[in-house]
Amino acid sequence: MIRHIVFFSARHKVDVEAVRTGLLALGNIPHSRLFEVTLNSKVDPLSNEIDVVVYAEFEDDAALAAYKAHPLYAETTSQVKPLRELRYSADVVAAT
């Protein structure tokens, strides 16, 4: 299983909800086993730059690749990219 975790910060704080709402559309792509978009609770005393977190689980690399190749992925990216400042992504193989 692949865990796909992406962290976003909005360019302007007034756009945080627009970033979150825009990213929710990715949940309509059928290749993930689990898909969540949440606001960062910002309780870390050392770093609170991240506003929105996308967490998804995929059966394997092929499912993740199919997700990223879906037309809705490109469409969503083009809508959210102008609103974001930072984007950090990690894809990790889950220990089973």
Secondary structure, DSSP 8 states (H G I E B T S, - for coil): -EEEEEEEEESSGGGHHHHHHHHHGGGGSTT-SEEEEEE-----SS-----EEEEEEESSHHHHHHHHHSHHHHHHHHHHGGGEEEEEEEEEE---
